Amino acid sequence: MTTPSPDFNRMRALVFDQGRLTVDSSYPVPCPLSGEALIAPALMGVCATDKAILNGYGGGFRGVLGHEFVGRVVQAPGHPEWEGRRVVGEISIPCHGCFVCLRGDFSHCLQRTVLGIRGRDGVFCQYFTLPIANLHPVPDGLADEAALFTEPLAAALEVLQQVHIPPRARVAVVGDGKLGLLVAQVVALTGCELLVIGRHPEKWRVLEARGIPVVTAPRAEGEWDVVVECSGSPSGFALARRLVRPRGRIVLKSALLAPELVDLAALTVEEITLTGSRCGPFPAALRLLARNLVSVTPLLTAIHPLEQGIEALRSTGPVIKIALRP
Protein backbone atom coordinates (compact mmCIF):
# COMPACT_ATOMS: atom_id res chain seq x y z
CA MET A 1 0.00 0.00 0.00
CA THR A 2 1.45 3.35 -1.08
CA THR A 3 1.19 6.16 1.45
CA PRO A 4 0.74 9.62 -0.06
CA SER A 5 3.74 11.89 0.38
CA PRO A 6 4.45 15.55 -0.49
CA ASP A 7 5.62 14.56 -3.97
CA PHE A 8 2.48 12.49 -4.61
CA ASN A 9 -0.54 14.76 -4.44
CA ARG A 10 -2.67 13.62 -7.38
CA MET A 11 -4.85 10.55 -7.85
CA ARG A 12 -7.52 8.98 -10.04
CA ALA A 13 -11.12 9.72 -9.11
CA LEU A 14 -14.60 9.25 -10.56
CA VAL A 15 -16.03 12.76 -10.49
CA PHE A 16 -19.57 14.01 -11.09
CA ASP A 17 -19.87 17.69 -11.90
CA GLN A 18 -22.73 19.61 -13.54
CA GLY A 19 -24.29 16.44 -14.87
CA ARG A 20 -21.05 15.08 -16.32
CA LEU A 21 -19.29 11.94 -15.08
CA THR A 22 -15.56 11.68 -15.76
CA VAL A 23 -12.49 9.76 -14.62
CA ASP A 24 -10.06 12.45 -13.45
CA SER A 25 -6.44 11.26 -13.36
CA SER A 26 -5.15 14.35 -11.55
CA TYR A 27 -7.65 14.87 -8.74
CA PRO A 28 -6.06 16.29 -5.55
CA VAL A 29 -5.27 13.78 -2.79
CA PRO A 30 -7.11 15.05 0.30
CA CYS A 31 -5.23 15.95 3.45
CA PRO A 32 -6.76 14.50 6.65
CA LEU A 33 -7.71 17.08 9.25
CA SER A 34 -7.35 16.54 12.98
CA GLY A 35 -9.55 13.61 13.97
CA GLU A 36 -9.69 12.28 10.43
CA ALA A 37 -8.05 9.37 8.64
CA LEU A 38 -6.76 9.10 5.10
CA ILE A 39 -8.04 5.81 3.67
CA ALA A 40 -6.99 3.82 0.61
CA PRO A 41 -10.02 1.79 -0.49
CA ALA A 42 -9.54 -1.81 -1.54
CA LEU A 43 -13.05 -2.24 -2.92
CA MET A 44 -15.83 0.28 -3.50
CA GLY A 45 -19.46 -0.71 -4.02
CA VAL A 46 -21.76 0.81 -6.63
CA CYS A 47 -25.12 1.60 -5.04
CA ALA A 48 -28.50 2.54 -6.47
CA THR A 49 -28.09 5.91 -4.76
CA ASP A 50 -24.96 6.59 -6.82
CA LYS A 51 -26.95 5.95 -9.99
CA ALA A 52 -29.82 8.12 -8.74
CA ILE A 53 -27.43 11.04 -8.21
CA LEU A 54 -26.56 10.87 -11.90
CA ASN A 55 -30.25 11.54 -12.55
CA GLY A 56 -30.54 14.50 -10.19
CA TYR A 57 -31.25 12.87 -6.83
CA GLY A 58 -29.87 14.75 -3.83
CA GLY A 59 -30.03 18.28 -5.14
CA GLY A 60 -27.08 18.54 -7.50
CA PHE A 61 -24.14 16.81 -5.81
CA ARG A 62 -20.73 17.74 -7.21
CA GLY A 63 -17.54 15.82 -6.47
CA VAL A 64 -16.31 12.25 -6.09
CA LEU A 65 -19.14 9.74 -5.93
CA GLY A 66 -19.41 6.57 -3.81
CA HIS A 67 -20.02 5.68 -0.17
CA GLU A 68 -19.65 1.90 0.20
CA PHE A 69 -16.09 0.73 0.82
CA VAL A 70 -13.61 -1.45 2.60
CA GLY A 71 -10.08 -0.09 2.82
CA ARG A 72 -6.99 0.52 4.89
CA VAL A 73 -5.98 3.57 6.92
CA VAL A 74 -2.74 5.03 5.57
CA GLN A 75 -2.60 8.21 7.66
CA ALA A 76 -4.28 9.20 10.93
CA PRO A 77 -2.66 12.34 12.39
CA GLY A 78 -2.52 12.05 16.16
CA HIS A 79 -3.97 8.52 16.08
CA PRO A 80 -1.18 6.19 14.92
CA GLU A 81 -3.02 3.18 16.38
CA TRP A 82 -5.39 3.36 13.39
CA GLU A 83 -2.70 3.39 10.70
CA GLY A 84 -2.56 0.14 8.76
CA ARG A 85 -5.93 -1.07 10.02
CA ARG A 86 -8.53 -2.43 7.62
CA VAL A 87 -11.78 -0.51 8.07
CA VAL A 88 -15.29 0.22 6.90
CA GLY A 89 -17.02 3.47 7.72
CA GLU A 90 -20.34 5.13 8.46
CA ILE A 91 -21.27 7.66 5.81
CA SER A 92 -22.89 10.57 7.71
CA ILE A 93 -20.63 13.20 9.26
CA PRO A 94 -22.50 15.33 11.84
CA CYS A 95 -21.72 18.88 12.94
CA HIS A 96 -22.06 18.03 16.67
CA GLY A 97 -23.50 21.50 17.28
CA CYS A 98 -27.10 21.63 16.05
CA PHE A 99 -30.01 20.80 18.35
CA VAL A 100 -30.44 17.40 16.64
CA CYS A 101 -26.83 16.48 17.40
CA LEU A 102 -27.14 17.80 20.95
CA ARG A 103 -29.94 15.32 21.59
CA GLY A 104 -27.71 12.53 20.25
CA ASP A 105 -29.38 11.91 16.88
CA PHE A 106 -26.20 12.34 14.85
CA SER A 107 -27.36 10.53 11.72
CA HIS A 108 -30.05 13.20 11.23
CA CYS A 109 -27.82 16.21 11.91
CA LEU A 110 -29.25 19.26 10.17
CA GLN A 111 -25.83 20.29 8.88
CA ARG A 112 -24.44 16.84 8.12
CA THR A 113 -22.31 15.98 5.15
CA VAL A 114 -22.67 12.52 3.63
CA LEU A 115 -19.83 10.60 2.01
CA GLY A 116 -20.19 10.84 -1.77
CA ILE A 117 -23.79 12.06 -1.49
CA ARG A 118 -23.98 15.43 0.21
CA GLY A 119 -21.23 18.02 0.51
CA ARG A 120 -18.31 15.59 0.83
CA ASP A 121 -16.16 13.70 -1.65
CA GLY A 122 -16.79 9.98 -1.70
CA VAL A 123 -14.82 6.79 -2.20
CA PHE A 124 -14.60 6.24 -5.97
CA CYS A 125 -10.96 7.29 -5.93
CA GLN A 126 -7.57 6.14 -4.66
CA TYR A 127 -7.66 8.06 -1.35
CA PHE A 128 -10.36 9.77 0.69
CA THR A 129 -10.83 11.05 4.24
CA LEU A 130 -13.34 10.20 6.93
CA PRO A 131 -13.52 11.03 10.65
CA ILE A 132 -11.98 8.34 12.84
CA ALA A 133 -15.21 8.35 14.85
CA ASN A 134 -16.94 6.93 11.75
CA LEU A 135 -14.56 3.99 11.33
CA HIS A 136 -15.05 0.36 12.33
CA PRO A 137 -12.24 -2.24 12.22
CA VAL A 138 -12.87 -5.22 9.97
CA PRO A 139 -12.41 -8.64 11.65
CA ASP A 140 -9.25 -10.38 10.48
CA GLY A 141 -11.00 -13.40 9.00
CA LEU A 142 -13.51 -11.40 6.96
CA ALA A 143 -12.69 -11.07 3.25
CA ASP A 144 -12.84 -7.68 1.56
CA GLU A 145 -15.56 -8.96 -0.76
CA ALA A 146 -17.79 -9.65 2.26
CA ALA A 147 -16.82 -6.56 4.29
CA LEU A 148 -17.85 -4.42 1.32
CA PHE A 149 -21.48 -5.22 2.20
CA THR A 150 -21.25 -3.78 5.73
CA GLU A 151 -23.00 -0.50 4.93
CA PRO A 152 -25.99 -1.97 3.04
CA LEU A 153 -26.30 -4.81 5.55
CA ALA A 154 -26.36 -2.27 8.38
CA ALA A 155 -29.16 -0.49 6.51
CA ALA A 156 -31.06 -3.78 6.33
CA LEU A 157 -30.58 -4.31 10.07
CA GLU A 158 -32.14 -0.91 10.74
CA VAL A 159 -35.52 -2.51 9.99
CA LEU A 160 -35.15 -4.64 13.13
CA GLN A 161 -34.01 -1.58 15.09
CA GLN A 162 -37.22 0.23 14.19
CA VAL A 163 -39.83 -2.52 14.09
CA HIS A 164 -40.37 -5.38 16.52
CA ILE A 165 -40.93 -8.53 14.45
CA PRO A 166 -41.93 -11.48 16.65
CA PRO A 167 -41.77 -15.05 15.31
CA ARG A 168 -45.56 -15.07 14.80
CA ALA A 169 -45.48 -12.03 12.48
CA ARG A 170 -46.16 -12.22 8.75
CA VAL A 171 -43.64 -10.15 6.80
CA ALA A 172 -43.34 -9.49 3.07
CA VAL A 173 -40.32 -7.93 1.34
CA VAL A 174 -40.98 -6.23 -1.99
CA GLY A 175 -37.95 -6.13 -4.30
CA ASP A 176 -35.16 -8.57 -5.15
CA GLY A 177 -32.27 -6.17 -5.66
CA LYS A 178 -29.25 -6.09 -3.36
CA LEU A 179 -31.14 -4.37 -0.53
CA GLY A 180 -34.17 -6.62 -0.78
CA LEU A 181 -32.00 -9.75 -0.66
CA LEU A 182 -30.17 -8.44 2.42
CA VAL A 183 -33.35 -7.33 4.19
CA ALA A 184 -34.93 -10.72 3.57
CA GLN A 185 -31.97 -12.57 5.10
CA VAL A 186 -31.97 -10.29 8.15
CA VAL A 187 -35.72 -10.55 8.71
CA ALA A 188 -35.53 -14.35 8.32
CA LEU A 189 -33.37 -14.47 11.46
CA THR A 190 -36.45 -13.54 13.53
CA GLY A 191 -38.19 -16.80 12.62
CA CYS A 192 -41.23 -14.97 11.26
CA GLU A 193 -43.36 -16.09 8.31
CA LEU A 194 -41.56 -14.42 5.42
CA LEU A 195 -42.21 -13.97 1.72
CA VAL A 196 -40.14 -12.08 -0.86
CA ILE A 197 -41.75 -10.70 -4.01
CA GLY A 198 -39.40 -10.10 -6.94
CA ARG A 199 -39.17 -9.98 -10.71
CA HIS A 200 -35.79 -11.57 -11.41
CA PRO A 201 -35.58 -15.34 -10.72
CA GLU A 202 -31.89 -15.31 -11.67
CA LYS A 203 -31.24 -13.38 -8.43
CA TRP A 204 -33.08 -15.75 -6.09
CA ARG A 205 -30.43 -18.42 -5.57
CA VAL A 206 -29.11 -16.88 -2.35
CA LEU A 207 -32.64 -16.84 -0.85
CA GLU A 208 -33.52 -20.33 -2.02
CA ALA A 209 -30.31 -21.66 -0.45
CA ARG A 210 -31.54 -20.34 2.91
CA GLY A 211 -35.10 -21.62 2.52
CA ILE A 212 -36.63 -18.17 2.05
CA PRO A 213 -39.66 -18.35 -0.27
CA VAL A 214 -39.78 -15.90 -3.17
CA VAL A 215 -42.47 -15.40 -5.81
CA THR A 216 -43.30 -13.03 -8.63
CA ALA A 217 -46.95 -12.60 -7.68
CA PRO A 218 -48.27 -13.11 -4.14
CA ARG A 219 -51.66 -14.69 -3.64
CA ALA A 220 -52.52 -13.23 -0.25
CA GLU A 221 -53.11 -9.48 -0.19
CA GLY A 222 -54.18 -7.35 2.75
CA GLU A 223 -52.87 -9.96 5.22
CA TRP A 224 -49.26 -9.02 6.03
CA ASP A 225 -48.32 -7.40 9.33
CA VAL A 226 -45.18 -5.72 7.98
CA VAL A 227 -44.23 -5.02 4.38
CA VAL A 228 -40.70 -3.80 3.63
CA GLU A 229 -40.55 -1.88 0.35
CA CYS A 230 -37.12 -2.28 -1.29
CA SER A 231 -37.91 -1.80 -4.96
CA GLY A 232 -37.82 2.00 -5.04
CA SER A 233 -40.51 2.02 -7.71
CA PRO A 234 -44.10 3.35 -7.61
CA SER A 235 -45.35 -0.09 -8.61
CA GLY A 236 -43.44 -1.61 -5.70
CA PHE A 237 -45.04 0.77 -3.25
CA ALA A 238 -48.47 0.09 -4.76
CA LEU A 239 -47.88 -3.62 -4.22
CA ALA A 240 -46.74 -3.01 -0.63
CA ARG A 241 -49.91 -1.03 -0.05
CA ARG A 242 -52.05 -3.92 -1.32
CA LEU A 243 -50.19 -6.48 0.77
CA VAL A 244 -50.29 -4.79 4.18
CA ARG A 245 -53.19 -5.47 6.50
CA PRO A 246 -55.27 -2.73 8.18
CA ARG A 247 -53.24 -1.24 11.04
CA GLY A 248 -50.13 -2.87 9.59
CA ARG A 249 -46.84 -1.20 8.80
CA ILE A 250 -44.97 -0.39 5.60
CA VAL A 251 -41.23 0.17 5.97
CA LEU A 252 -39.70 2.26 3.19
CA LYS A 253 -36.11 1.13 2.62
CA SER A 254 -35.66 2.83 -0.75
CA ALA A 255 -36.28 6.42 -1.78
CA LEU A 256 -39.65 6.59 -3.54
CA LEU A 257 -39.39 9.43 -6.05
CA ALA A 258 -43.08 9.65 -6.96
CA PRO A 259 -44.91 10.91 -3.84
CA GLU A 260 -47.90 12.07 -5.87
CA LEU A 261 -48.81 8.40 -6.40
CA VAL A 262 -49.34 7.72 -2.69
CA ASP A 263 -53.01 7.48 -1.67
CA LEU A 264 -52.82 9.17 1.73
CA ALA A 265 -56.57 8.95 2.29
CA ALA A 266 -56.50 5.15 2.09
CA LEU A 267 -53.54 5.02 4.49
CA THR A 268 -55.51 7.14 6.95
CA VAL A 269 -58.68 5.09 6.73
CA GLU A 270 -56.87 1.79 7.29
CA GLU A 271 -54.52 3.32 9.88
CA ILE A 272 -51.39 2.15 8.10
CA THR A 273 -48.06 3.16 9.67
CA LEU A 274 -45.33 4.34 7.28
CA THR A 275 -41.76 4.09 8.56
CA GLY A 276 -38.80 5.56 6.71
CA SER A 277 -35.63 3.54 7.21
CA ARG A 278 -32.09 4.55 6.33
CA CYS A 279 -28.66 3.80 7.84
CA GLY A 280 -28.13 1.17 10.50
CA PRO A 281 -25.71 -0.40 13.02
CA PHE A 282 -22.25 -1.23 11.63
CA PRO A 283 -21.02 -3.36 14.59
CA ALA A 284 -24.02 -5.69 14.28
CA ALA A 285 -23.53 -5.96 10.52
CA LEU A 286 -19.87 -6.89 10.96
CA ARG A 287 -20.82 -9.55 13.52
CA LEU A 288 -23.36 -11.12 11.15
CA LEU A 289 -20.80 -11.15 8.35
CA ALA A 290 -18.05 -12.60 10.55
CA ARG A 291 -20.39 -15.37 11.75
CA ASN A 292 -21.64 -16.08 8.22
CA LEU A 293 -25.25 -15.56 9.30
CA VAL A 294 -26.01 -13.81 6.02
CA SER A 295 -24.75 -14.66 2.56
CA VAL A 296 -23.33 -11.71 0.64
CA THR A 297 -20.48 -12.71 -1.67
CA PRO A 298 -22.86 -14.50 -4.11
CA LEU A 299 -24.46 -11.07 -4.61
CA LEU A 300 -21.23 -9.63 -6.03
CA THR A 301 -21.81 -9.72 -9.78
CA ALA A 302 -18.56 -8.17 -11.02
CA ILE A 303 -15.49 -6.17 -9.98
CA HIS A 304 -14.19 -3.54 -12.39
CA PRO A 305 -11.16 -1.25 -12.26
CA LEU A 306 -11.85 2.37 -11.34
CA GLU A 307 -11.09 3.40 -14.93
CA GLN A 308 -14.27 1.53 -15.97
CA GLY A 309 -16.35 3.29 -13.35
CA ILE A 310 -18.43 5.23 -15.85
CA GLU A 311 -19.53 2.03 -17.57
CA ALA A 312 -20.19 0.41 -14.19
CA LEU A 313 -22.48 3.22 -13.05
CA ARG A 314 -24.30 3.25 -16.37
CA SER A 315 -24.75 -0.53 -16.45
CA THR A 316 -28.21 -2.06 -16.64
CA GLY A 317 -29.57 -5.58 -16.73
CA PRO A 318 -29.84 -8.35 -14.13
CA VAL A 319 -26.91 -7.34 -11.95
CA ILE A 320 -27.07 -7.42 -8.16
CA LYS A 321 -23.85 -5.75 -7.04
CA ILE A 322 -20.94 -4.22 -8.92
CA ALA A 323 -17.72 -3.19 -7.20
CA LEU A 324 -14.80 -1.05 -8.27
CA ARG A 325 -11.15 -1.64 -7.48
CA PRO A 326 -8.79 1.37 -7.33
N, C-alpha and C positions, 0 to 999 in steps of 0.2 A: 504494500500500500504506500503510495507516494504522498508525503505530507507537503502541503503548499509551503513555499518559501518566498522571500522577497523577490526572487528572480522568476517566480512562476505565479503570475497573477491573472491568467486568463484560462478559460475552460470552455468546454462544449456545453450548450444548454438548449433546451427546447422552449422557445419563447413565443408567447402570444401577445400581440400588440396591434390594437386598432383593427381587429378582425383577421389579422394575418398570422399564420403559424410558420415559424422558421426554425431551423437548426443553426444557432449562432456559435461559431467556433472560437470567438474571442470575447465571450461574456466575462465580466469581472468576477474573480473568486471573492466571495464575501469574507469579511473579517469578523470573527466572533467578538461580540461585546462581552462585558463582564456578566457572568452568569449564563453565558451561552456556550455551545459546543459547535465546532466545525465538523461536519459529518461527511464521509465519503460513502454514498449508497452502493450497495452490492446489487440489489434488485429494486426496481420501482414498479408499482402496479398501476395499470391504466384502469380508471374508474369511470362509471357512467357520468359522474359529476364533471370529470375532465372534458368529456365529450359535450356535455350540456353547456359548459362555458364557451366552447367554440360557437355555440348557437345563441349566445347572449345571456345565458343564465348567470346570475350573480352581479349584474349591474356593471358590466364592462371591465372585467379584470384585465390587468396588463402586467406581464412579467413571466417568470418561469412557472409552468404548470406542474401539477402532480402533488400528491399528499400521502400516498401509500409507499412505505419503504422498509427495508431492513438494510442497515449499514454499519459502519465502524467509526467511532470517534477518533479523529486525527489531531484535533487541538481542543483543549478545554482550559482556557486561561484561569488560573487560580484553583483549578480542580483536576490536578494530574491523575487522580484515581480513576477518572473516566476515560482517559486516553487509551486507545487500543481496544476498548470494550465494544462488543457487538450490541446494537441497540435497535429498538423501534421507538416511535414517538407519537404522542398525542398532538393533534393538529391545531387546536385552538390556543392562542396566546393571549391571555387576559391582561388588562391594564392594572389590576389590583387596586384601583382607586375609585371606580364608580360604585354606586349603591348596590348594584347587583353583585359585584365582587366582594363588597364588604359584608354581604350576607352569606358569602361562601359559594355562590353559584357561578363559578369561574367560566364554565363552558358557555354561559349565556351573557358574558360581559358585553356591555353596550359598546365598548370601544375595541373589542377584540380584533386581532388579525387572525387569519386562518391560512395555514400552510398551503400555498399554491391555489388558493381560492379567493382570499380577501386580503388585500393590502400587504402581502408577504410572498416573496419568491418561494417556489416549491422545490420539488425533489428531482425533476427531470433534467438533471445536470450532473456534473462530476463532484461538486461540493455544494453544501448548503448549511445554513445555521439554524439552530433550534435551542430554546432555553433548556438548560440541564434539568429543570423541574419537569419538563415534558417527556423526558427519556425513561425508558424501561429496559433493563438488561435482558438479552435473549438467553434462555437456558442453553448450556453448552451442547446438549445433545439434539437441539432442534435445528433442522436444516433451514437455510435461507429461504428455500422455496415454500416451506411451511410458515416460517415467521412472517413472510410477506403478507399473510392473510390476517395478521393481528388486528389491524385497524377495522376492516370490515367485520371480522368475527366479534370484536368488541361492540360494534354497532348492532349486530344481531343479538348479543347478550343483553343489550339495553331493554329489549322487549320484556325480559324476565325481571329486570329492575323495576319496570313501570307497572307491570300487570301480574297479579298473582294467578298462576295457572295450576290448579290442583289436578291430580291424576284423573278425576272424574270429568274434567272439562272437555268440550269438543272444540277443536281449533282447526281452522283452515288457513293455509298460506297461499296467497295468490301471486304467481310469478315464479318462473324457474330459471332466472338469471343467477348470477353469483350470490347476490344478497338473499334471494329466496331460498337457494340451496343451503346457505349457512343458517338462516333463520329456522328452516325446517329441522335441521340437525340439532340445533340448540333447544328448540321447543320439544323435540322428541325425548330429550333427557328428563322431562317432567313426568313421563309415563301417560300423558293425556291421549285421548283419541285424536289423531292427527291426519289431515288430508292435505296434499299439495295439488294445486291446479296449475298446469302449465301448458305450453304450446309446442315444446321442442323435445320429443322423446329421446333424441340423441344426447340430451343433457341429464337424463334421469338415472344413469347407472349408479352414481354415488348414493342416491336415495334408495334405490332398489337393493343395493348391497347392505343397507342398514334396516331393511324391512319397513321403510316409510312409503305408504301408498301414494301414488301420484296419478292423476287423470287429466284428460283434456276438458271434460265436461262433467261437473258434479251433478248428481241426481237430487240430493237433498238441498233445498234452499230455504232460508229463513229459520235454520235450526242450529246454527253454530254460535257458541258463546263468544268466541274471539275470532276475528278474521284479521290476519296480518297482510296488508297490501304492499307487495314488493315489486309490482310491475312498472309503476310509474306512469301508467297510461290511463286515460279516461275510461276505457273499456274495463281495465282491471279494477278501478274503483267502483264502477257500476256493478261488476260481478261481486265484489266484496259487500256492497250494499244489499244485494239480493241474498247473499249467503247468511248474513248476520241475523240473529234472532232479535225480537223486540227486547229492549233493555240490554242488548249485547254491546260489544265494543269492537270498533275498528281501529287498528293500529296502523298508522301511515309511516312506513319505513322508507318510502321514496317520495321525492318532491313531485307532487301532482301539479302540472303547469296549466290546468284548465279548470280553475275554480268555478267558472260560470256554469259548469255541467253538474255541480253538486246540488241536489234537491234538499235544501235545508229544512223545508217544511216537513218532508217525510221523516227526516232525522229527528225533528222535534216531536212529532206525533208518536213515533215508536220509541222515543227516549234512548236513542243510540248515542253512546259515548265515543267521541273521536279523540284519539291520542296521537300526537305527533311524537316521533321517536328518531333520535339522531345518534350522537356519539355514545360510546359505552365504556365499560371497565377494561382497561388493558391488562392488569394483572390476572384477572379471571380468564381472559382470552388466552394468555400465554400458558396458564395452567392447563386449560383444555387441550391446547395444541401439544404441550409437552407430554400429556398423558394419552394422547391419541384418542380422545373422546369425540373428536369430530374429524372428518376426512376432508382435507383441503387440496393436497397436491394433485389429485385427479382433476381438479377444476382448472388447473393451469394449462391453458390451451397452447401457448407459444411464448417464447422469450426472444425478443429482438434487440439488436444493438440500438443505442440511443440515436444513431444516425438515421434509423428507420422509424423514428418516433412519429413523424407526420403520417406515414402510412398506417402505423399502429392505431393512432387516434381516429383515423378516418375509416378504419376497417368496419365491415358489416358482416352479417352472416351468423351462423350458429357457433359463435365463440362464447366461452364462459369468462375466461380471464387471460389477458395478455399482459406480459411484463416486459420491462425494458432493462437492459444491462448497460452500465456506463462505459 
